Amino acid sequence: MTARAADRARYDRATAHLDAPLAIVDLEAFDANADDLVRRAGGKPIRVASKSVRCRALLERVLARDGFAGIMSFTLAESLWLARSGFDDILLAYPSADRAAFAELASDPKLASSVTVMIDDPAQLRLIDEARDGGREEVRVCLELDTAYRVLGGKVRIGALRSPLRSPVQVAALARAVARRPGFRLVGVMAYEGHVAGVGDAVAGQPARSRAIRLMQAAARKELVARRAETIRAVRAVAPDLEFVNGGGTGSVQHTAAERAVTEIAAGSGLYVPRLFDNYTSFSGRPAALFAQPVVRRPGVGIVTVLGGGYPASGAAGPDRSPVPYLPEGLRYDPQEGAGEVQTPLLGAPADDLLIGDKVWFRHAKAGEMCERFDALRLVEGDRVTATVPTYRGEGHTFL
């Protein structure tokens, strides 16, 4: 029996008393992935990206482990909810225009001391001030540096369209604007190199493309190391008590951790290891988060139909944004239908061994987005479900 077949047998036994659709997290794999992230971070703390987990119980579990400290959140409303739930070091990774939430933040000492907001434009400071509604608490601020790699004199950009702050001079200018403005305190700088951390460099069946990606990433890392260090020197000249410099992501942990300017690493997807993290030479993880759909039809030889399953991931549309049929091995989508809203035909020899009511296990393309489809996660240890915990959705929250 292969390792994957053994996992399927365990998951089927653990959930035999439960009807699909359902979602699980294999705690042994989750913990092993956490250990691997800590090893790769080389002693620097890892701030957990909540968008990749979206479950308070699992955020608590990983933050109780050595090597993890703090949360990187994705909306301001989520940040305030987490702070009220007892988390006390929350970095909002994206700028917000949630005026009501800013009013809450500026009027509550506990929230203001627990949450750091992201800015990359003086207009965001003005928005926060206009939203205060009488709140006088000091707002903690982090600046974001654009990490995109530019070649051919800037005509070609490789990387996400995020912050407009690219140069050390630009970041330092905004740091001075924060320092001059009452009611704000600059505490951090973030620089997320998504073109390194979030792009696999070992694409199956595409050796030439994989080599090109590796060459690009090596050049991008070299350029960013120098620019990030220069930026932090410039910011510390304005704010010598800067508390943290955040960088990285699951795919670049060890590279970013090696930079002297960086004080902490961000990671989250590496805990669940969705399918988009299969194509890396720098690390390998164990799939920990899966969902099961039930077989409801057998249309013909080599074909079964499961209920639902059309859970596409965000990003540019394409086949790599669909969940992948994972267990049993050897199933594939019908190219004419793909993953469907209500039903999904699956092709392949393993279909002939599946009966009505059997489970087919899928991996989502991305990590936390799976939790937007399920209100609970079944936590599996060995061949037993040992706990059921709510996702954000299960607690009544859909922040995006």
N, C-alpha and C positions, 0 to 999 in steps of 0.2 A: 504494500500500500504506500503510495506517495504521501509526502507531508501534507499536500493540499487535500488529498482524499481523506487523510486522518482528521484534518480540521473539519471537513464537511461532516464526517461521522460524529465528531464531538458536538458540532453546532446542531445537527439534527437531533441528537439525543437530548441536548440541553433544552431544546425548544419543542420537544415532541408534544408537550401539553399545551402549546400555544398556537393559535392560528396566525398565519401570515395574512397581510403584510406586517412585518415587524423589523426592528433594527436592533443590532447587538454591538457591544464593544467587548472584545476579548481582553480581559484585564492583564493576562500574562504578556500578550503582545504589546499592549499599551505601556505597561511598566518597562518592558525591555526597550521599547522605542525611547522612553523618557531617559533611561540610563545611557542610551547611545547618544542622545543629544547632549547630555551632561559631559560625557567623555569627549565629544567633539568640541565642546565649548572651552575646554582646557582651563577650568577654574573661574571663568567669568560667568556671572549669573545670567540665567535665561528668563526673559520676560515672556509670559505665555500669551500668544495671540488668541483672544477669546473667540474671534470670528471662526476660527478653525476647530473650536471645541463646542461652543454653544450649549453647555450643560454645566450648571453650577457645581453639581456633585463631583464631576471630573476635574473641573478647575480646582476645587478644594483638594482633590486627591493629588494632583501633580504639584501643587504649590506646597504641599506638606513634605515633599521630597527635597533632599539636599540638592542644591544647584539651581533651583528655580526661585524667582523672586519677582513679584509684581505681575500685573496684567496689562496687555495692550488691547484696548477695546476698539469698537468700530463705530459706535454712535454715542452722542452725549447722553441720550436718555438711558442707554444701556449702562454707561459709566456711572450715572447717579444711582441706578437700581443696584448695581454691584456694590457701590460704596455703602448704600443703606443695608445691604446684606452682610456686611462685615469685612469686605475686602478693602484694604487701605492704601494701596499703591497702584493707581490706575492711570495709564497713559492713553489718552484718546489719540488714535493714530491718524485721524483725518480731520480737517477743519469742519466746523459745524455752523449752521445757520438757524439752530433751534433756539429761538429767543426765549421761549418759556423755560427751557432747561437751563439756559444761562442765568435767568432770573433766580431760579432755585439754587444754582451753584453759588451765586454771589451773595445769597442771603443766609447760607447755612455754613457755619464754621467747620463742621465735620466733613461735608461734601467738598468744600473749598480746599481743605488740607489733604484730601484723599485723591482728588482728580487733577490731572494736568491736561490742559487742552493744547491742540496743535494749531499753529498759525504759519502762514508764509506770505502774509500781505498786511500792511497797516490797516486796510479796510476791515479786516476781521477784528482788530482791536476796537475800532469804532463801533462795529455791530455789537460786540459784547458790552461795551459801555452803555449803548442805547437800550440794551435789553435788561440792564441791572434792576430796574424798577425799585430803586431805593437800596438795593443790596450793596453793602460796603466791604464784603470780604475780598481779600487779595486773591486774584486768580493766578494760578500757576500756569506758566506758558512754556511750550516746547517749540522750537523752530525746525522746519524740515528743509534739508538740503536736497536738491535734485541730483540724482546719481547717474542719470542717463549718460551713455557713452556716445560721444560725437566724433565723427570722422569726416574727412574731406572738407575741412574747414567749417564744420557744423552743418553741412548740407544733409548729412545722414545722421539720424538719431536712433540709437538702439536703447530701448528702455521705456518705462511707463511715462505717460504725460502726467506728472504730479506737480511738484513745487516749481514756481518760477525762479526760485533762488538757486542759482548755479555756482556763482563764484564766492570765494571767501569774503570779498568786499561787500557783496549784496547781503550775505547773511549777517555780517557784522553791522551793517547799516540798520537792519531790522532789529538786531539786538539792542542797538543804541535807542531806537524808537521805543522799544519795550521799557528800557531803563528810565527813559524820560517821562513815561506815562504813569501817573499815579494809579494804584489799584491793581498793578500787574507785577509779577516776579518771574524773571527768566530762570528756568531750572534745568532745561535740557535741550539737546539737539538730536534729531533723528535723521538717518539717511538709509533708506531701504533700497538695496540694489536688486530689484526684482528680476532684471535681465540675467542675473547670476544665480540668485537664490531660487527663482521660480521657473527656470527653463532647464529641462533635462538635456544633458550633453551626451547621451548614449541612446539615440533614437533607433529603435529596432528596425533593421533592414535598410538603414540609411547611413552608411559609414562616412560618406563624403560630407553630408550635412552635420553629422555628429562632430567630425573633426573641425569643421568651420565654426561650430558653436563653441567648442573648447578653445580654439584660437581667439575668438572674440572675447570670451569670458576672461581669459588670461590677460588680454590687453586691457579690458575694462577694469579688472581688479587693480592692475598696476597703476592706471590713471587715477582711480578713485582713492587708493591708499594715500597718494601724495595730496590730492585735493581735499580729502576729508581731514587729514592732519593739519593742513594749512588753515582750513576753515575753523577748526576747533581752537587753534592758537589765537585766531582773530577774535573769536567769540569770548574766549577766556580773558582776553585783554579788556573786554567790556564787563563781563560777568565772571570774576575769578572764582566764585563759589558755585559754579555750574555743578549740578548734582549728578548728571548722567549724560552719556553719549550712546545712543542706541543705534544698532545697525544689524544687518544680516537678515536671515530667514532660514528656513529648514535646509535649503539646498546649498547654503554658503556658510554654515555655522563655523567650521574650523578655519576658513579663510578670514572671515571677519574678526573672529576672536583673536587672531594673531596680530591685529593692528593695535598699536599702543594707544591710539587716540580713542578707541572704542572701549567703553566700560561695561556694556551689557549687550546681550544678543536677544533678538526677537525670534521666536519660533512657536509653531502651533500645529501645522499640518503634519509634522513629523511624528506626532503622537498617534494619529489615526492612520497615516500613510495611505492616502487615496491613490487612485491609479495614475494621476499625473506625476507622481513621485517614483515611478518605476524606472525611469530612464536617466539615472544618475551614476556617474563613475565614482563620485566622492563619498557616497554612503548607500546603504541598503537597509530598509526597515521591514517590519512585519505588518502586513495588513491587519489592523485592529478593529476597524469599524466597517460593518457590512449590513446590508438589509436583505430581507428575504421576501420573495413574491411567490404566491401559490400557483401551482399548475391547475388550470381550470378547463383546458381543452387539449385534445390530441387530434389535430386535424388530419394527420397522415403519417406515413413512415418518416422517421427522422425529424419530426416536428412536434413541439408542444407550444401551448400558449399559456402565458402567465398573466395574472391580473396586474394591470397598470405597469409601472416601471419607468415611465417617461419623465425622468427627473434630470433635465439638462443642467449643466453647470454654467455659471456666468463666464463672460469672456467672448471672444470672437467665435461665432457659431462654426461647428465642425464636428467630425466624428469623435475627436478626442474630448469633447465636452459631454458625451453620453456616458452613463454608467456602463460598466462592463460585466457581462455574465461571467461569474468567477467559479462557482461550484454548482454542479459538477463541471470538471474541466471539459472543454471541447465544444461548448455551445456558442452560437454566434447569432447575430441579428439577421433577419430577412432584410436585404438591402432595399427592398421596395417599401418596407414599413418602419424599420428601425425600432426605437423604444417608444411605445405608444402611450397615449393619455389614459386609456382604459384597459387595453390589452396589448401584449407584446408577444408576437410569435418568435420562437427560438428554434434554430436549425442545428443539426449535428447528431452524430450517432448516439451520444448520451441521452438524447430525447426518448429513445425507445425503451430505456430503463426507468423512466419517470412515470409515476402514476398520478391520477387526479388527486389533488391535495398535497402532493409532495412539494417541498420547498426548493426553489432555485435561489442561490445566494449571489448578490451583486456587490460590486464596489463602486462607489460614487467617484466621479472624476475629481472632485475637490473635497475638502475635508468637512468643515462645519455645515456646508449647505445641505447635506443629508438630513441634518436635524430640523430643517424647516419643513420636512415632509412627515416627521414622526413626533408624537408628543411624549414618547418615552424611549429610553434605551435600556435593554436588558443586559446586565453585566454578567458575563460568562467567565467562570473559573473552572478549568478542566472541562467536564461534560455536564456542568450544572449552571443554571441561572441562579446567582446568589443574591441579586438585588435588581430592582427596577427603579430607575431614577428619571425624573422629568427632564426633557430638553427645555430650552428657552420657550419654545412653542407650547410645551406641556404646562409651563407656568403662566401661560397667557400672554407671552411677549413675542411679537414679531417686529424687531427693531428696524428691519429693512425688508 
